[in-house]
Amino acid sequence: MNVRWNKRALTQLRAAHEWIEKDNPVAAQEFVDSVKGLIGLLGEHPGMGVRTDEQGVFMFPLVRYRYLIFYRLLRDEEVRIIRIRHASRKRPTK
């Protein structure tokens, strides 16, 4: 299954990388590698994760780094990564 990122999710990934990199450049790269690895798994197994209360949105935690990856399944042909945020951040309002 194809995996695509929306602009916001890519921006959030870059921001998280930059934040981690300030203290530990090696950990920052490991974080990005972990995200990419998980995204690859979502492409192979799109049902991973849990449904959120937002229609059609799933969430999968990146436990080691305490980040949450949110995605949608589009027409059973694509996984769309829609946002990435730290688990301690407040849930965005609609």
C-alpha positions as CSV (number, residue, x, y, z in Angstrom):
1,M,0.0,0.0,0.0
2,N,1.3,3.5,-0.8
3,V,2.2,5.8,2.1
4,R,2.0,9.5,1.6
5,W,2.6,12.4,4.0
6,N,0.7,15.6,4.2
7,K,2.6,18.8,4.5
8,R,1.6,19.3,8.2
9,A,3.0,15.9,9.2
10,L,6.3,16.5,7.4
11,T,6.6,19.9,9.2
12,Q,5.9,18.3,12.5
13,L,8.5,15.5,11.9
14,R,11.1,18.2,11.0
15,A,10.2,20.2,14.1
16,A,10.5,17.1,16.3
17,H,13.9,16.2,14.8
18,E,15.2,19.7,15.3
19,W,14.0,19.7,19.0
20,I,15.7,16.4,19.8
21,E,18.8,17.4,17.8
22,K,19.5,20.3,20.1
23,D,20.4,17.9,22.9
24,N,21.4,14.8,21.0
25,P,22.0,14.7,17.3
26,V,22.4,10.9,17.3
27,A,19.0,10.4,19.0
28,A,17.4,12.8,16.6
29,Q,18.5,10.6,13.6
30,E,17.4,7.5,15.5
31,F,14.0,9.1,16.0
32,V,13.6,9.8,12.3
33,D,14.7,6.3,11.4
34,S,12.2,4.9,13.9
35,V,9.4,7.0,12.4
36,K,10.3,5.9,8.9
37,G,10.5,2.2,10.0
38,L,7.0,2.5,11.6
39,I,5.6,4.2,8.5
40,G,7.0,1.4,6.4
41,L,5.2,-1.1,8.6
42,L,1.9,0.8,8.2
43,G,2.3,0.5,4.4
44,E,2.5,-3.3,4.8
45,H,-0.1,-3.6,7.6
46,P,-2.4,-0.6,7.4
47,G,-4.7,-1.8,10.1
48,M,-2.1,-1.4,12.8
49,G,-2.8,1.2,15.5
50,V,-6.1,2.2,17.1
51,R,-9.0,4.1,15.8
52,T,-9.4,7.6,17.2
53,D,-12.7,9.3,17.8
54,E,-12.1,11.3,14.7
55,Q,-13.8,9.6,11.7
56,G,-11.4,7.4,9.7
57,V,-8.3,8.4,11.7
58,F,-6.0,5.9,13.3
59,M,-3.2,6.5,15.8
60,F,0.0,4.5,16.4
61,P,2.4,5.3,19.2
62,L,6.1,5.5,18.8
63,V,6.6,4.5,22.4
64,R,10.4,4.9,22.8
65,Y,10.1,8.6,21.9
66,R,6.6,9.2,23.2
67,Y,5.3,10.4,19.8
68,L,2.0,9.6,18.3
69,I,1.5,9.1,14.6
70,F,-1.9,9.8,13.1
71,Y,-3.0,8.5,9.8
72,R,-6.0,7.8,7.5
73,L,-6.7,4.9,5.2
74,L,-7.8,6.3,1.8
75,R,-9.8,4.1,-0.5
76,D,-7.9,1.1,0.7
77,E,-5.1,2.1,-1.6
78,E,-3.2,4.6,0.5
79,V,-2.0,5.4,4.0
80,R,-1.9,9.1,4.5
81,I,0.2,10.4,7.5
82,I,-1.7,13.4,8.7
83,R,0.1,14.5,11.9
84,I,2.8,13.6,14.4
85,R,2.8,15.0,17.9
86,H,4.4,14.3,21.3
87,A,2.2,12.4,23.6
88,S,2.4,15.0,26.3
89,R,0.9,17.7,24.1
90,K,-2.7,18.6,24.3
91,R,-5.0,17.1,21.8
92,P,-5.8,19.6,19.0
93,T,-9.2,21.0,18.8
94,K,-11.2,21.0,15.6
